[in-house]
Amino acid sequence: MRTTLTLDADVYALLRKLMRERGLSFKEAVNLAIRAGLASGSETAAETPTFSLGAPRVPLERALRLAGELEDEELIRKLALRK
């Protein structure tokens, strides 16, 4: 099957490296990479480090109200710039 695909520069570089190392054509390298990615089956869970941010600086029970007030102030500022 023929199709057109757009590759990011880093992906293209990886494919070119695979082509050189294994003596593959572009078509063979793309198919091999796709098969390897699809055959891997399950994705591994990524671990993300967590950090303590300390005590909250605003009362959390007022967080939504504060967010609304800040949003209102920003809208007023943007409207004032249009005049």
N, C-alpha and C positions, 0 to 999 in steps of 0.2 A: 504494500500500500504506500502511496506517495502522499506526503503532507509537508506543510511548511511550518517550521517552528522557529521561534526567536529565543536565542540563548543569551544569558547574561555573560559578560566578559569572563568572569571567573570560571563559569561552567565550561565555556569554550576552551579556556586554557587547560582545564583538567582533561577534557576530551583530547586535545592535541597531545598532551603528555601521555595519555593512555595509548594513543595511536602510535607514537614514537616507540614507547616501551615494548609494545606487543606486536608491532608491525601490522596494525589493523587499518582498514579503510575507515572513513568518517562514519559511514553507515553501520559498519560492524561495531565501532566504538560506542555509538549512540545506542544501538540495540543491546549491547552487553551491559552498559550502564543502567538502562531502564530495567532490564531483566533483574540485575543485581538488586536494584532498589525495590522492585516489586516483590521479589522472592524473599526478602528479608523477613517478611511476615509481621511479627509484632514489633512495635516501636518501643524502645527503651525509655523509661521515665527519666526525665532530666532532673537533676538535683539543683536547686537554687538556694544559695546561702541566704540565711535570714539574719537580721541585725535588730537589736533593740533601738527603738527611736526615742526612748525615754518617755517621760510623762507628757500627756497631751498639753498643748499650750492654750487650748480653748476648751471650754466645757463641751464634752461630746454630746450631751443631750441637746445642745443648741447648734450642732453642726449644720443641720439642714437649713435652719433659719439664717445662720451666718452665710452659708453658701448662696442663698437667695439674695441676701443683702449685697454681697459682693458682686453678684451677677447684675443686679439692678444698677449698682454704681457704675459698672463697666458699660452697660447699655446707655446710661445717661451721658457718660463721657463720650461715647462714640457718636451719639446724636448731637452733642454740642459741637463736635468737630465738623459736622456737615454744614453748619450754618455759615 
